[in-house]
Amino acid sequence: MKRVMNTKTAILLAATLLAGTAAFAQQPLVAYNGNIFTSPVIMTMEDAPTLEMNVMQATGANLTFHINVENPQLEKVKLYLLDKSGNILHEEVLPVKAHFETRYNLDQLEDGAYKIVLSTRSRDIEHAINIITSVSRTGKVN
């Protein structure tokens, strides 16, 4: 006697069998090349590395500034040089790299307050630069 199963019964039987089985390729505690992990590390967006900028003046009395950009999320970044009124003096799209370095010579700018701004879709980072000309006077006895 041949027994024929209807479609509903076959689907119900398959779901029951699949729900009760599990397959593991490795033991969870000794996977990952011998390193033991007891729980997964979950990184939230607040914990993720973000865009950073470091501006340093070159040694000496010149107005050359080194700019280091850390971009671990590989975001599209624009760099702006602004005057104190917010006018854009220079605009540049930076290469999409995790680390980028450049330098700018600002000795042709007048005395005043300036900003270097990194801008992404989600945030801006600003660094202030003040250019001041100072004159020193000395005396000498002959």
N, CA, C and O atoms as a GROMACS GRO file, in nm:
protein
  568
    1MET      N    1   0.084  -0.116   0.000
    1MET     CA    2   0.000   0.000   0.000
    1MET      C    3   0.089   0.123   0.000
    1MET      O    4   0.180   0.135   0.082
    2LYS      N    5   0.063   0.212  -0.090
    2LYS     CA    6   0.140   0.333  -0.107
    2LYS      C    7   0.071   0.446  -0.032
    2LYS      O    8  -0.050   0.467  -0.045
    3ARG      N    9   0.151   0.518   0.046
    3ARG     CA   10   0.094   0.628   0.123
    3ARG      C   11   0.131   0.760   0.055
    3ARG      O   12   0.249   0.782   0.026
    4VAL      N   13   0.037   0.846   0.030
    4VAL     CA   14   0.059   0.974  -0.035
    4VAL      C   15   0.035   1.084   0.068
    4VAL      O   16  -0.066   1.085   0.138
    5MET      N   17   0.131   1.179   0.077
    5MET     CA   18   0.122   1.288   0.173
    5MET      C   19   0.073   1.412   0.099
    5MET      O   20   0.119   1.442  -0.011
    6ASN      N   21  -0.020   1.485   0.159
    6ASN     CA   22  -0.065   1.608   0.094
    6ASN      C   23   0.037   1.720   0.120
    6ASN      O   24   0.126   1.705   0.203
    7THR      N   25   0.024   1.831   0.051
    7THR     CA   26   0.121   1.941   0.055
    7THR      C   27   0.130   2.004   0.193
    7THR      O   28   0.240   2.034   0.239
    8LYS      N   29   0.018   2.025   0.260
    8LYS     CA   30   0.019   2.087   0.393
    8LYS      C   31   0.096   2.000   0.492
    8LYS      O   32   0.174   2.051   0.573
    9THR      N   33   0.075   1.873   0.487
    9THR     CA   34   0.142   1.782   0.579
    9THR      C   35   0.292   1.780   0.551
    9THR      O   36   0.371   1.777   0.645
   10ALA      N   37   0.333   1.783   0.425
   10ALA     CA   38   0.474   1.781   0.388
   10ALA      C   39   0.545   1.908   0.437
   10ALA      O   40   0.656   1.900   0.488
   11ILE      N   41   0.482   2.022   0.421
   11ILE     CA   42   0.542   2.148   0.466
   11ILE      C   43   0.552   2.151   0.617
   11ILE      O   44   0.655   2.194   0.671
   12LEU      N   45   0.449   2.106   0.687
   12LEU     CA   46   0.450   2.103   0.833
   12LEU      C   47   0.559   2.008   0.884
   12LEU      O   48   0.628   2.041   0.981
   13LEU      N   49   0.575   1.894   0.821
   13LEU     CA   50   0.678   1.798   0.861
   13LEU      C   51   0.818   1.855   0.836
   13LEU      O   52   0.906   1.839   0.920
   14ALA      N   53   0.839   1.920   0.723
   14ALA     CA   54   0.970   1.978   0.691
   14ALA      C   55   1.005   2.090   0.789
   14ALA      O   56   1.119   2.099   0.834
   15ALA      N   57   0.909   2.174   0.822
   15ALA     CA   58   0.933   2.284   0.916
   15ALA      C   59   0.967   2.230   1.054
   15ALA      O   60   1.054   2.284   1.122
   16THR      N   61   0.900   2.125   1.097
   16THR     CA   62   0.927   2.065   1.228
   16THR      C   63   1.066   2.004   1.232
   16THR      O   64   1.137   2.021   1.331
   17LEU      N   65   1.106   1.935   1.127
   17LEU     CA   66   1.238   1.873   1.124
   17LEU      C   67   1.349   1.978   1.119
   17LEU      O   68   1.451   1.962   1.186
   18LEU      N   69   1.331   2.084   1.041
   18LEU     CA   70   1.433   2.188   1.030
   18LEU      C   71   1.446   2.268   1.159
   18LEU      O   72   1.557   2.308   1.196
   19ALA      N   73   1.337   2.292   1.228
   19ALA     CA   74   1.343   2.370   1.351
   19ALA      C   75   1.417   2.296   1.461
   19ALA      O   76   1.474   2.360   1.550
   20GLY      N   77   1.417   2.167   1.458
   20GLY     CA   78   1.480   2.089   1.564
   20GLY      C   79   1.625   2.054   1.536
   20GLY      O   80   1.687   1.987   1.619
   21THR      N   81   1.681   2.096   1.423
   21THR     CA   82   1.819   2.061   1.392
   21THR      C   83   1.905   2.186   1.391
   21THR      O   84   1.858   2.295   1.361
   22ALA      N   85   2.031   2.169   1.424
   22ALA     CA   86   2.128   2.278   1.417
   22ALA      C   87   2.262   2.218   1.380
   22ALA      O   88   2.295   2.108   1.424
   23ALA      N   89   2.338   2.289   1.300
   23ALA     CA   90   2.469   2.241   1.259
   23ALA      C   91   2.573   2.347   1.291
   23ALA      O   92   2.552   2.465   1.267
   24PHE      N   93   2.686   2.304   1.347
   24PHE     CA   94   2.795   2.395   1.379
   24PHE      C   95   2.920   2.346   1.310
   24PHE      O   96   2.953   2.227   1.317
   25ALA      N   97   2.991   2.436   1.244
   25ALA     CA   98   3.116   2.399   1.179
   25ALA      C   99   3.227   2.386   1.281
   25ALA      O  100   3.316   2.303   1.267
   26GLN      N  101   3.223   2.470   1.386
   26GLN     CA  102   3.325   2.468   1.490
   26GLN      C  103   3.258   2.496   1.622
   26GLN      O  104   3.146   2.547   1.628
   27GLN      N  105   3.327   2.462   1.727
   27GLN     CA  106   3.278   2.500   1.859
   27GLN      C  107   3.287   2.652   1.869
   27GLN      O  108   3.389   2.708   1.829
   28PRO      N  109   3.186   2.721   1.921
   28PRO     CA  110   3.188   2.867   1.922
   28PRO      C  111   3.301   2.926   2.006
   28PRO      O  112   3.345   3.037   1.977
   29LEU      N  113   3.350   2.856   2.108
   29LEU     CA  114   3.453   2.914   2.194
   29LEU      C  115   3.594   2.897   2.140
   29LEU      O  116   3.685   2.965   2.188
   30VAL      N  117   3.616   2.810   2.043
   30VAL     CA  118   3.750   2.790   1.991
   30VAL      C  119   3.761   2.828   1.844
   30VAL      O  120   3.862   2.799   1.780
   31ALA      N  121   3.660   2.890   1.790
   31ALA     CA  122   3.667   2.938   1.652
   31ALA      C  123   3.757   3.060   1.646
   31ALA      O  124   3.811   3.101   1.749
   32TYR      N  125   3.775   3.118   1.532
   32TYR     CA  126   3.853   3.240   1.514
   32TYR      C  127   4.002   3.217   1.542
   32TYR      O  128   4.062   3.293   1.618
   33ASN      N  129   4.060   3.116   1.483
   33ASN     CA  130   4.204   3.090   1.489
   33ASN      C  131   4.258   3.073   1.631
   33ASN      O  132   4.366   3.122   1.661
   34GLY      N  133   4.186   3.006   1.715
   34GLY     CA  134   4.235   2.976   1.849
   34GLY      C  135   4.208   3.083   1.952
   34GLY      O  136   4.225   3.057   2.071
   35ASN      N  137   4.165   3.202   1.912
   35ASN     CA  138   4.131   3.305   2.010
   35ASN      C  139   3.996   3.272   2.071
   35ASN      O  140   3.903   3.234   2.000
   36ILE      N  141   3.985   3.285   2.200
   36ILE     CA  142   3.860   3.249   2.267
   36ILE      C  143   3.775   3.374   2.286
   36ILE      O  144   3.818   3.473   2.345
   37PHE      N  145   3.654   3.366   2.234
   37PHE     CA  146   3.558   3.475   2.248
   37PHE      C  147   3.437   3.419   2.321
   37PHE      O  148   3.380   3.318   2.279
   38THR      N  149   3.397   3.483   2.427
   38THR     CA  150   3.282   3.434   2.501
   38THR      C  151   3.154   3.502   2.456
   38THR      O  152   3.045   3.447   2.472
   39SER      N  153   3.166   3.622   2.399
   39SER     CA  154   3.048   3.690   2.348
   39SER      C  155   3.091   3.780   2.233
   39SER      O  156   3.205   3.825   2.230
   40PRO      N  157   3.002   3.806   2.140
   40PRO     CA  158   3.039   3.891   2.027
   40PRO      C  159   3.059   4.035   2.073
   40PRO      O  160   2.996   4.081   2.168
   41VAL      N  161   3.148   4.105   2.004
   41VAL     CA  162   3.170   4.247   2.032
   41VAL      C  163   3.078   4.325   1.940
   41VAL      O  164   3.084   4.314   1.818
   42ILE      N  165   2.993   4.404   2.000
   42ILE     CA  166   2.897   4.482   1.923
   42ILE      C  167   2.940   4.628   1.930
   42ILE      O  168   2.952   4.685   2.038
   43MET      N  169   2.963   4.688   1.812
   43MET     CA  170   3.005   4.827   1.806
   43MET      C  171   2.887   4.912   1.760
   43MET      O  172   2.828   4.885   1.655
   44THR      N  173   2.854   5.013   1.838
   44THR     CA  174   2.747   5.103   1.799
   44THR      C  175   2.807   5.218   1.720
   44THR      O  176   2.929   5.233   1.715
   45MET      N  177   2.723   5.299   1.658
   45MET     CA  178   2.771   5.413   1.582
   45MET      C  179   2.844   5.513   1.671
   45MET      O  180   2.935   5.582   1.625
   46GLU      N  181   2.805   5.522   1.799
   46GLU     CA  182   2.873   5.613   1.890
   46GLU      C  183   3.016   5.566   1.918
   46GLU      O  184   3.103   5.648   1.945
   47ASP      N  185   3.041   5.433   1.911
   47ASP     CA  186   3.173   5.378   1.938
   47ASP      C  187   3.262   5.377   1.814
   47ASP      O  188   3.384   5.365   1.827
   48ALA      N  189   3.204   5.391   1.697
   48ALA     CA  190   3.280   5.381   1.573
   48ALA      C  191   3.378   5.498   1.561
   48ALA      O  192   3.346   5.610   1.602
   49PRO      N  193   3.497   5.473   1.507
   49PRO     CA  194   3.593   5.582   1.488
   49PRO      C  195   3.535   5.687   1.394
   49PRO      O  196   3.465   5.654   1.298
   50THR      N  197   3.565   5.813   1.422
   50THR     CA  198   3.507   5.920   1.343
   50THR      C  199   3.616   6.006   1.280
   50THR      O  200   3.735   5.986   1.304
   51LEU      N  201   3.573   6.098   1.200
   51LEU     CA  202   3.661   6.192   1.131
   51LEU      C  203   3.736   6.278   1.231
   51LEU      O  204   3.676   6.330   1.326
   52GLU      N  205   3.867   6.294   1.210
   52GLU     CA  206   3.949   6.378   1.297
   52GLU      C  207   4.044   6.461   1.213
   52GLU      O  208   4.085   6.419   1.104
   53MET      N  209   4.079   6.580   1.265
   53MET     CA  210   4.174   6.668   1.197
   53MET      C  211   4.274   6.720   1.299
   53MET      O  212   4.237   6.758   1.410
   54ASN      N  213   4.401   6.721   1.260
   54ASN     CA  214   4.507   6.777   1.342
   54ASN      C  215   4.580   6.880   1.257
   54ASN      O  216   4.626   6.849   1.147
   55VAL      N  217   4.592   7.003   1.308
   55VAL     CA  218   4.660   7.111   1.236
   55VAL      C  219   4.780   7.153   1.318
   55VAL      O  220   4.768   7.185   1.436
   56MET      N  221   4.898   7.154   1.254
   56MET     CA  222   5.021   7.194   1.322
   56MET      C  223   5.095   7.295   1.236
   56MET      O  224   5.099   7.283   1.114
   57GLN      N  225   5.153   7.395   1.301
   57GLN     CA  226   5.234   7.492   1.228
   57GLN      C  227   5.374   7.436   1.212
   57GLN      O  228   5.430   7.376   1.304
   58ALA      N  229   5.430   7.456   1.094
   58ALA     CA  230   5.566   7.409   1.068
   58ALA      C  231   5.663   7.486   1.157
   58ALA      O  232   5.635   7.598   1.199
   59THR      N  233   5.776   7.425   1.185
   59THR     CA  234   5.875   7.491   1.270
   59THR      C  235   5.928   7.615   1.201
   59THR      O  236   5.933   7.623   1.078
   60GLY      N  237   5.969   7.711   1.281
   60GLY     CA  238   6.018   7.837   1.227
   60GLY      C  239   5.909   7.942   1.228
   60GLY      O  240   5.801   7.919   1.283
   61ALA      N  241   5.936   8.054   1.169
   61ALA     CA  242   5.843   8.167   1.173
   61ALA      C  243   5.752   8.172   1.051
   61ALA      O  244   5.678   8.269   1.035
   62ASN      N  245   5.756   8.072   0.965
   62ASN     CA  246   5.673   8.079   0.845
   62ASN      C  247   5.528   8.042   0.875
   62ASN      O  248   5.496   7.997   0.985
   63LEU      N  249   5.443   8.062   0.778
   63LEU     CA  250   5.300   8.035   0.794
   63LEU      C  251   5.258   7.912   0.715
   63LEU      O  252   5.153   7.911   0.650
   64THR      N  253   5.339   7.807   0.721
   64THR     CA  254   5.303   7.680   0.660
   64THR      C  255   5.240   7.592   0.767
   64THR      O  256   5.296   7.575   0.876
   65PHE      N  257   5.124   7.535   0.734
   65PHE     CA  258   5.050   7.452   0.829
   65PHE      C  259   5.034   7.312   0.772
   65PHE      O  260   4.995   7.295   0.656
   66HIS      N  261   5.065   7.212   0.855
   66HIS     CA  262   5.046   7.071   0.818
   66HIS      C  263   4.908   7.029   0.868
   66HIS      O  264   4.872   7.055   0.983
   67ILE      N  265   4.832   6.963   0.782
   67ILE     CA  266   4.698   6.916   0.818
   67ILE      C  267   4.694   6.765   0.800
   67ILE      O  268   4.719   6.714   0.691
   68ASN      N  269   4.663   6.694   0.908
   68ASN     CA  270   4.648   6.549   0.906
   68ASN      C  271   4.501   6.517   0.925
   68ASN      O  272   4.437   6.566   1.018
   69VAL      N  273   4.446   6.434   0.838
   69VAL     CA  274   4.305   6.398   0.843
   69VAL      C  275   4.295   6.247   0.861
   69VAL      O  276   4.351   6.170   0.783
   70GLU      N  277   4.221   6.205   0.965
   70GLU     CA  278   4.189   6.064   0.986
   70GLU      C  279   4.043   6.046   0.946
   70GLU      O  280   3.954   6.110   1.001
   71ASN      N  281   4.020   5.958   0.850
   71ASN     CA  282   3.886   5.936   0.795
   71ASN      C  283   3.856   5.786   0.793
   71ASN      O  284   3.848   5.727   0.685
   72PRO      N  285   3.838   5.722   0.911
   72PRO     CA  286   3.822   5.577   0.915
   72PRO      C  287   3.694   5.526   0.849
   72PRO      O  288   3.688   5.410   0.809
   73GLN      N  289   3.593   5.609   0.838
   73GLN     CA  290   3.468   5.567   0.773
   73GLN      C  291   3.471   5.587   0.622
   73GLN      O  292   3.374   5.556   0.552
   74LEU      N  293   3.583   5.640   0.570
   74LEU     CA  294   3.602   5.666   0.427
   74LEU      C  295   3.488   5.750   0.370
   74LEU      O  296   3.430   5.718   0.266
   75GLU      N  297   3.458   5.858   0.441
   75GLU     CA  298   3.353   5.950   0.397
   75GLU      C  299   3.408   6.047   0.292
   75GLU      O  300   3.529   6.068   0.283
   76LYS      N  301   3.319   6.105   0.213
   76LYS     CA  302   3.357   6.212   0.122
   76LYS      C  303   3.377   6.338   0.208
   76LYS      O  304   3.287   6.377   0.281
   77VAL      N  305   3.495   6.399   0.198
   77VAL     CA  306   3.530   6.512   0.283
   77VAL      C  307   3.572   6.631   0.197
   77VAL      O  308   3.648   6.616   0.101
   78LYS      N  309   3.520   6.748   0.232
   78LYS     CA  310   3.564   6.873   0.170
   78LYS      C  311   3.640   6.954   0.273
   78LYS      O  312   3.603   6.958   0.390
   79LEU      N  313   3.746   7.020   0.228
   79LEU     CA  314   3.825   7.108   0.313
   79LEU      C  315   3.802   7.251   0.266
   79LEU      O  316   3.810   7.280   0.146
   80TYR      N  317   3.774   7.340   0.360
   80TYR     CA  318   3.752   7.481   0.330
   80TYR      C  319   3.849   7.565   0.411
   80TYR      O  320   3.881   7.531   0.525
   81LEU      N  321   3.894   7.676   0.354
   81LEU     CA  322   3.964   7.780   0.427
   81LEU      C  323   3.872   7.902   0.423
   81LEU      O  324   3.840   7.953   0.316
   82LEU      N  325   3.831   7.947   0.543
   82LEU     CA  326   3.736   8.058   0.554
   82LEU      C  327   3.801   8.176   0.623
   82LEU      O  328   3.886   8.159   0.710
   83ASP      N  329   3.760   8.298   0.584
   83ASP     CA  330   3.803   8.416   0.659
   83ASP      C  331   3.707   8.440   0.774
   83ASP      O  332   3.612   8.363   0.793
   84LYS      N  333   3.729   8.549   0.852
   84LYS     CA  334   3.647   8.571   0.971
   84LYS      C  335   3.501   8.601   0.938
   84LYS      O  336   3.415   8.587   1.024
   85SER      N  337   3.472   8.642   0.814
   85SER     CA  338   3.334   8.669   0.772
   85SER      C  339   3.266   8.545   0.716
   85SER      O  340   3.148   8.549   0.681
   86GLY      N  341   3.339   8.434   0.707
   86GLY     CA  342   3.282   8.311   0.654
   86GLY      C  343   3.295   8.298   0.503
   86GLY      O  344   3.240   8.205   0.444
   87ASN      N  345   3.369   8.389   0.439
   87ASN     CA  346   3.392   8.380   0.295
   87ASN      C  347   3.488   8.264   0.266
   87ASN      O  348   3.587   8.246   0.336
   88ILE      N  349   3.458   8.187   0.162
   88ILE     CA  350   3.542   8.074   0.125
   88ILE      C  351   3.661   8.125   0.044
   88ILE      O  352   3.644   8.180  -0.065
   89LEU      N  353   3.781   8.108   0.100
   89LEU     CA  354   3.903   8.147   0.030
   89LEU      C  355   3.962   8.032  -0.051
   89LEU      O  356   4.029   8.053  -0.152
   90HIS      N  357   3.935   7.909  -0.006
   90HIS     CA  358   3.984   7.790  -0.074
   90HIS      C  359   3.889   7.676  -0.044
   90HIS      O  360   3.839   7.663   0.068
   91GLU      N  361   3.863   7.591  -0.145
   91GLU     CA  362   3.777   7.474  -0.130
   91GLU      C  363   3.841   7.359  -0.203
   91GLU      O  364   3.889   7.375  -0.316
   92GLU      N  365   3.843   7.242  -0.139
   92GLU     CA  366   3.908   7.126  -0.199
   92GLU      C  367   3.837   6.998  -0.154
   92GLU      O  368   3.806   6.982  -0.036
   93VAL      N  369   3.811   6.907  -0.249
   93VAL     CA  370   3.759   6.775  -0.215
   93VAL      C  371   3.880   6.685  -0.189
   93VAL      O  372   3.966   6.669  -0.276
   94LEU      N  373   3.885   6.627  -0.069
   94LEU     CA  374   3.999   6.544  -0.032
   94LEU      C  375   3.983   6.403  -0.088
   94LEU      O  376   3.870   6.357  -0.107
   95PRO      N  377   4.094   6.335  -0.115
   95PRO     CA  378   4.084   6.195  -0.159
   95PRO      C  379   4.020   6.110  -0.049
   95PRO      O  380   4.041   6.134   0.070
   96VAL      N  381   3.941   6.012  -0.090
   96VAL     CA  382   3.875   5.925   0.007
   96VAL      C  383   3.976   5.820   0.052
   96VAL      O  384   3.992   5.714  -0.010
   97LYS      N  385   4.044   5.852   0.162
   97LYS     CA  386   4.146   5.765   0.221
   97LYS      C  387   4.126   5.763   0.372
   97LYS      O  388   4.068   5.856   0.428
   98ALA      N  389   4.173   5.658   0.436
   98ALA     CA  390   4.165   5.652   0.582
   98ALA      C  391   4.256   5.755   0.647
   98ALA      O  392   4.225   5.806   0.754
   99HIS      N  393   4.370   5.786   0.583
   99HIS     CA  394   4.463   5.886   0.636
   99HIS      C  395   4.511   5.974   0.520
   99HIS      O  396   4.552   5.924   0.416
  100PHE      N  397   4.504   6.105   0.541
  100PHE     CA  398   4.546   6.200   0.437
  100PHE      C  399   4.624   6.313   0.503
  100PHE      O  400   4.584   6.363   0.608
  101GLU      N  401   4.734   6.352   0.441
  101GLU     CA  402   4.815   6.464   0.490
  101GLU      C  403   4.835   6.564   0.378
  101GLU      O  404   4.852   6.528   0.262
  102THR      N  405   4.833   6.692   0.416
  102THR     CA  406   4.860   6.798   0.321
  102THR      C  407   4.919   6.916   0.397
  102THR      O  408   4.922   6.915   0.520
  103ARG      N  409   4.964   7.016   0.325
  103ARG     CA  410   5.011   7.138   0.391
  103ARG      C  411   4.974   7.258   0.307
  103ARG      O  412   4.963   7.251   0.185
  104TYR      N  413   4.955   7.368   0.376
  104TYR     CA  414   4.917   7.493   0.313
  104TYR      C  415   5.008   7.604   0.361
  104TYR      O  416   5.041   7.612   0.479
  105ASN      N  417   5.050   7.689   0.267
  105ASN     CA  418   5.131   7.805   0.299
  105ASN      C  419   5.037   7.926   0.298
  105ASN      O  420   4.984   7.963   0.194
  106LEU      N  421   5.018   7.986   0.414
  106LEU     CA  422   4.923   8.097   0.428
  106LEU      C  423   4.994   8.232   0.440
  106LEU      O  424   4.933   8.328   0.488
  107ASP      N  425   5.120   8.242   0.399
  107ASP     CA  426   5.194   8.366   0.418
  107ASP      C  427   5.145   8.482   0.331
  107ASP      O  428   5.184   8.596   0.354
  108GLN      N  429   5.062   8.456   0.232
  108GLN     CA  430   5.008   8.563   0.148
  108GLN      C  431   4.879   8.623   0.206
  108GLN      O  432   4.828   8.721   0.153
  109LEU      N  433   4.827   8.564   0.313
  109LEU     CA  434   4.704   8.616   0.374
  109LEU      C  435   4.735   8.733   0.466
  109LEU      O  436   4.842   8.740   0.526
  110GLU      N  437   4.639   8.824   0.475
  110GLU     CA  438   4.652   8.937   0.567
  110GLU      C  439   4.635   8.890   0.710
  110GLU      O  440   4.585   8.779   0.735
  111ASP      N  441   4.676   8.973   0.805
  111ASP     CA  442   4.652   8.942   0.946
  111ASP      C  443   4.503   8.927   0.968
  111ASP      O  444   4.422   9.000   0.910
  112GLY      N  445   4.467   8.833   1.053
  112GLY     CA  446   4.326   8.814   1.084
  112GLY      C  447   4.297   8.672   1.132
  112GLY      O  448   4.387   8.590   1.147
  113ALA      N  449   4.169   8.647   1.154
  113ALA     CA  450   4.121   8.517   1.201
  113ALA      C  451   4.071   8.436   1.082
  113ALA      O  452   3.997   8.487   0.997
  114TYR      N  453   4.111   8.310   1.077
  114TYR     CA  454   4.073   8.219   0.970
  114TYR      C  455   4.030   8.086   1.031
  114TYR      O  456   4.059   8.057   1.147
  115LYS      N  457   3.960   8.006   0.951
  115LYS     CA  458   3.919   7.872   0.994
  115LYS      C  459   3.951   7.773   0.883
  115LYS      O  460   3.930   7.801   0.765
  116ILE      N  461   4.001   7.658   0.924
  116ILE     CA  462   4.009   7.542   0.835
  116ILE      C  463   3.895   7.451   0.876
  116ILE      O  464   3.884   7.414   0.992
  117VAL      N  465   3.810   7.416   0.780
  117VAL     CA  466   3.690   7.337   0.809
  117VAL      C  467   3.692   7.210   0.725
  117VAL      O  468   3.711   7.216   0.604
  118LEU      N  469   3.671   7.096   0.791
  118LEU     CA  470   3.644   6.970   0.721
  118LEU      C  471   3.495   6.948   0.727
  118LEU      O  472   3.434   6.961   0.833
  119SER      N  473   3.436   6.916   0.614
  119SER     CA  474   3.291   6.901   0.608
  119SER      C  475   3.253   6.769   0.542
  119SER      O  476   3.302   6.736   0.434
  120THR      N  477   3.163   6.695   0.609
  120THR     CA  478   3.103   6.574   0.552
  120THR      C  479   2.952   6.597   0.549
  120THR      O  480   2.904   6.704   0.587
  121ARG      N  481   2.879   6.498   0.505
  121ARG     CA  482   2.732   6.510   0.505
  121ARG      C  483   2.676   6.525   0.645
  121ARG      O  484   2.573   6.589   0.665
  122SER      N  485   2.744   6.464   0.742
  122SER     CA  486   2.686   6.459   0.876
  122SER      C  487   2.745   6.558   0.976
  122SER      O  488   2.684   6.585   1.078
  123ARG      N  489   2.864   6.613   0.947
  123ARG     CA  490   2.924   6.702   1.047
  123ARG      C  491   3.034   6.788   0.988
  123ARG      O  492   3.083   6.763   0.878
  124ASP      N  493   3.071   6.892   1.064
  124ASP     CA  494   3.182   6.980   1.030
  124ASP      C  495   3.280   6.982   1.146
  124ASP      O  496   3.240   6.977   1.263
  125ILE      N  497   3.408   6.989   1.114
  125ILE     CA  498   3.513   7.005   1.215
  125ILE      C  499   3.587   7.133   1.180
  125ILE      O  500   3.628   7.152   1.066
  126GLU      N  501   3.605   7.221   1.279
  126GLU     CA  502   3.670   7.349   1.256
  126GLU      C  503   3.798   7.360   1.337
  126GLU      O  504   3.808   7.306   1.448
  127HIS      N  505   3.896   7.429   1.280
  127HIS     CA  506   4.019   7.460   1.352
  127HIS      C  507   4.053   7.606   1.322
  127HIS      O  508   4.065   7.644   1.205
  128ALA      N  509   4.068   7.687   1.426
  128ALA     CA  510   4.094   7.830   1.410
  128ALA      C  511   4.243   7.856   1.392
  128ALA      O  512   4.327   7.792   1.455
  129ILE      N  513   4.273   7.952   1.305
  129ILE     CA  514   4.411   7.998   1.285
  129ILE      C  515   4.408   8.151   1.288
  129ILE      O  516   4.330   8.214   1.218
  130ASN      N  517   4.494   8.209   1.370
  130ASN     CA  518   4.506   8.355   1.377
  130ASN      C  519   4.642   8.394   1.321
  130ASN      O  520   4.746   8.343   1.364
  131ILE      N  521   4.641   8.486   1.226
  131ILE     CA  522   4.765   8.536   1.168
  131ILE      C  523   4.789   8.675   1.224
  131ILE      O  524   4.705   8.765   1.210
  132ILE      N  525   4.904   8.692   1.288
  132ILE     CA  526   4.937   8.818   1.354
  132ILE      C  527   5.080   8.856   1.315
  132ILE      O  528   5.172   8.776   1.328
  133THR      N  529   5.096   8.978   1.268
  133THR     CA  530   5.230   9.028   1.240
  133THR      C  531   5.278   9.103   1.362
  133THR      O  532   5.209   9.192   1.414
  134SER      N  533   5.396   9.067   1.410
  134SER     CA  534   5.451   9.138   1.525
  134SER      C  535   5.586   9.196   1.487
  134SER      O  536   5.663   9.136   1.412
  135VAL      N  537   5.613   9.314   1.541
  135VAL     CA  538   5.739   9.382   1.516
  135VAL      C  539   5.810   9.393   1.650
  135VAL      O  540   5.752   9.437   1.748
  136SER      N  541   5.935   9.354   1.652
  136SER     CA  542   6.009   9.366   1.777
  136SER      C  543   6.119   9.471   1.759
  136SER      O  544   6.178   9.483   1.651
  137ARG      N  545   6.144   9.546   1.864
  137ARG     CA  546   6.248   9.649   1.860
  137ARG      C  547   6.351   9.615   1.967
  137ARG      O  548   6.316   9.574   2.077
  138THR      N  549   6.474   9.633   1.933
  138THR     CA  550   6.581   9.610   2.030
  138THR      C  551   6.676   9.730   2.027
  138THR      O  552   6.680   9.805   1.930
  139GLY      N  553   6.749   9.745   2.133
  139GLY     CA  554   6.850   9.851   2.140
  139GLY      C  555   6.988   9.790   2.155
  139GLY      O  556   7.003   9.677   2.203
  140LYS      N  557   7.087   9.865   2.113
  140LYS     CA  558   7.224   9.815   2.120
  140LYS      C  559   7.315   9.929   2.165
  140LYS      O  560   7.305  10.041   2.114
  141VAL      N  561   7.402   9.901   2.258
  141VAL     CA  562   7.498  10.000   2.305
  141VAL      C  563   7.626   9.984   2.225
  141VAL      O  564   7.679   9.874   2.212
  142ASN      N  565   7.675  10.096   2.170
  142ASN     CA  566   7.799  10.091   2.092
  142ASN      C  567   7.918  10.122   2.178
  142ASN      O  568   8.031  10.122   2.129
   0.00000   0.00000   0.00000
